[in-house]
Amino acid sequence: MKRRRKWNKPVFTLYDGVLNAYETFIGRVTLLNNDILYGKASLNLTSIRESDNGWYECKVIFPNRVPNKRNNGTWFHISVLGGTLLRIPPVNQTVLEGDPAFFHCVVQNPETMFVEWYKDNVSLLEYYDLSHRSMMGPDGSLTINPTQMSDLGFFTCEVRNTANDTQSASAYLNVQYKAKVVYAPKEVYIPFGESAVLDCHFRSNPPLKNLRWEKDGFLFDPYNVQGVFYNRNGSLQFDKVDDSHAGRYSCTPYNDLGTDGPSPIINVIVQRPPFFTIKPKLVYVTKMGGTVEMHCDARDRDGYHIPQITWIKKDGSLLPYGRFSVNGGNLTIEDIVESDRGIYGCQATNEAATVTADAEIMIENVSPRAPYNLTGNSTDTSITIRWAPGYIRQYLEYIIWYRLAEAPEWRTLKVHNKHILEATITNLQPAREYEFMVLCQDNYGDGMFSKAFRYFTKPTEFEQPENGLQDALLQFSQIGSPRNFRVHKEHDNYVARWEPPELGLDQLRFYILRWWIEPKHVLHGSAETSETRYVLEDLEEDVMYTFQVFALSITNYTSGSNEVDYYVYPYRRVKVMTISGVLILLFCLAVISTLLYMKRNRIRKLREAENVKI
């Protein structure tokens, strides 16, 4: 097929699926994608110039037939409006890094017109390095030599005449280069017994096609190593670090142009996280004006180093200036005021990890502070609200106040489980905005309301993400997170439930459920299942757990759900104490009964002896 101007100047030809453009049309001609609507030879012409004005003919030629032409030409006319200042605008460019790039910006009258260039709407003069590699010709055209990967972006030429009239046109510069590593640390510490990530910091245009890891000079394939996975960006995910994961790693990224080479050696060191030798108490109860001293100390597990110990206040505020002191790992706060109440964290840090032990300062006869950091997600008929507590969770209860954003009346919902920091409000209207506030209570009464928080329910016709997004991800395929994760007690069992991810369900291999003991955040258990329900066993009583479920794709990409905190009530202990109390009571009654019987028996014998004497 051919398209020609009226005076037989060729525009482009299409033969056997190959498009060839000619002269000034190079880079400005593409075929339309929707050939069903417009036809297979439909043309898209960009960066319109005044010279494009005129008649165009589309002809179909049959090179393997005789005759090879028919009288089948279709004529079209283009009328170019404006263009009083700019005669030839710039055209999109794709170049290899290091090659020059050239953008037209030919003005009608160079003697009376001024040209200024911009990159991404910022004057080119403000790019120090780029401006030194750029040169503007007498007609206003721009040459960049050599190009760098950072030059990628939109370039705009703006033409201005003496009457201050302006006209501008933009074009995109696509700088392609081999995939290259831009940063590699000499040493990386990963925590023993915990999860860790080893990143490969690369840049690639065209996009990344493959990523090769080596360890100690040999190919390292995560698919053949238990507990190691590829993340979508090509980084290595260690599910549970052990000593075998230490070594000298390097990564090499590849794209369609090849690779710029491997990264420098990354020395991966497996480091044991610190552990606490002395922990602060969970709760310190004091009075206004009093003094609190909280003790804390930690050591590295190898015994050769002492981790750095710091104290923080978990709500993000600073420690009270002038009224606190830290001696070793011990924190002392004097002249306690109401703002000192809250949760404090003793943090022990080494190269591998930071562990935290929490402690709370409670002030007698002072009500709790407001919850904060409200977040939410929704369906068409429900909204789930989550919040952070003003103070420690064990002593607080929460009441959710909610209403339609425009409604005058509030409704309330009480959270009966003191250890839950979220609530789901149901029976709501689709596509409506609701307003929420959270009120906390403790043994001394009501606290303060949180700041008002607004959130929309989804519309009924809410569309799920298209499955087509998954096809282009190839071996670094992504999967969505499990939804609405929750843990509750059913009969005599503790059960975790969740809903499948919205994105990438066809890529799902199985789910990984993990749970940690708080506040140490020590991994206590892990399980794999293909169901959306799991019965939890061997949970210790009177312990706070954090649960999280992960979706694992067939390409070993993991995506985690929300975290759920759950307190296991000491039912067995209470039951044992109750039974023990009953047994002790029965034993005491038996002893008392025996003593009374023996006393009565003795009195009876004494009376019989006295009667014999008489």
Secondary structure, DSSP 8 states (H G I E B T S, - for coil): -EEEETT--EEEEEETTEEEE-GGGTTTEEE-S-HHHH-TT-EEE-S--GGG-EEEEEE-B-TTSSS-B-S--EEEEE-----SSEEE----EEEETTS-EEE--EES-TTTEEEEEEETTEEGGG-HHHHHTEEE-TTS-EEESS--GGG-EEEEEEEEETT--EEEEEEEEEEEEEEEEEE--SEEEEETTS-EEE--EEEEES---EEEEEETTEE--GGGSTTEEE-TTS-EEESS--GGG-EEEEEEEEBTTBBS-----EEEEEE---EEEE---SEEEE-TT--EEE--EEE-TTSS---EEEEEETTS----TTTEEEETTEEEE-S--GGG-EEEEEEEE-SS-EEEEEEEEEETT------EEEEEEE-SS-EEEEEE-SS-GGG-EEEEEEEETT-S--EEEEE--TT--EEEE-S--TT-EEEEEEEEEETTEEEEE---EEEE---TT-----THHHHTTGGG------EEEEEEEETTEEEEEEE--SS-GGGEEEEEEEEEEETTTEEEEEEEESSSEEEE-S--TTEEEEEEEEEEETTS-EEE---EEEEE--HHHHHHHHHHHHHHHHHHHHHHHHHHHHHHHHHHHHHHHHHHH-
